[in-house]
Amino acid sequence: MIAFKVVPIATNTAGGCSGQSLTNTSHSAWMVIVLRALRRACFVIGRSIRFWRDYFLSMHELDGLSDHDLRDLRVNRREICRIAWNEARRRRQARSRESRPHEQMLRHSS
């Protein structure tokens, strides 16, 4: 989902608009808005691709194990999908924690 920042229209002291509106916005301002939206969309798509890659890598790794190896891990072959999904979610959460170290510092200091 792409979110746009709502910017209030400036008014002059006489109570009227100062001429700034979305239709009068300069070309460069529109480019900034579009580029920010595209960057956010690329970020979301990239995060989704990494999640599915992690899921399929985990699935492939577990599916390649023999029944004996799975028994040693106490995993039934029916559980491979669930385990791979949980592993992909765990990796996504670990990546999001690593990408925001300043938030971790704030939590530890309080």
Sequence and secondary structure as in RCSB ss.txt:
>XXXX:A:sequence
MIAFKVVPIATNTAGGCSGQSLTNTSHSAWMVIVLRALRRACFVIGRSIRFWRDYFLSMHELDGLSDHDLRDLRV
NRREICRIAWNEARRRRQARSRESRPHEQMLRHSS
>XXXX:A:secstr
          B TTSSB S  TTT  HHHHHHHHHHHHHHHHHHHHHHHHHHHHHHHHHHHHHTS HHHHHHTT 
 GGGHHHHHHHHHHHHHHHHHHHT HHHHHHHHH 
